[in-house]
Amino acid sequence: MKKIVVFASGGGSSAENLYLYFSRKSNIKVLKLYCNNPGAGVLKRDGMSSLEKLLFNDEELISDKILNDLQKLSPDLIVLAGFLKKIPLKITNFFVNKIVNIHPSLLPKYGGKGMYGINVHKAVLDNNEEYSGFTIHYVNKNYDEGDIIFQKKIKINTKNPKDLAKTVLVEEHKFYPQIIENILNES
């Protein structure tokens, strides 16, 4: 049985999508949701009501608390699904190539500090890009600079960043669980 944990900060549609996808699998289990935002929608999602959750603050993330908890669970993969904090070096160093993130652009374009959510989609449209998409990558010590695992290119058919965000999110929901499953099956 492969084990994953999910980190999320926001609304939680991606985290819930992952949880529901893997709840139908017999060989992969989502053990826990980690969240740093007490007001996050992810904590109220009906589809995840039975999942164990750990709410933490910035100091607990930087201290050994989260690392120690992760070490006890010994996940095969840590999955970031709309998690907006930088993962501390002590965690990335312990879980080398065992932390994955999804980013709503074709990295290396539109990545880095402050480039998340609607900010990314506005930047893509402001630069008159023909394509957008998303990137699944390993997490290292730098924002959005880990090795790329998968990219999906999407033709832009709107000038509205919210519409672009919705289009990209539909594709993220389709591919993210499949790519995670592939990673786990190959490890």
Secondary structure as UniProt FT lines:
FT   STRAND          2..8
FT   HELIX           13..23
FT   STRAND          28..35
FT   TURN            38..39
FT   HELIX           41..44
FT   HELIX           46..48
FT   TURN            49..50
FT   STRAND          52..55
FT   HELIX           58..62
FT   HELIX           65..73
FT   STRAND          77..80
FT   HELIX           89..94
FT   TURN            95..97
FT   STRAND          99..103
FT   TURN            107..110
FT   TURN            113..114
FT   HELIX           117..126
FT   TURN            127..128
FT   STRAND          131..138
FT   TURN            143..144
FT   STRAND          148..155
FT   HELIX           161..186
//
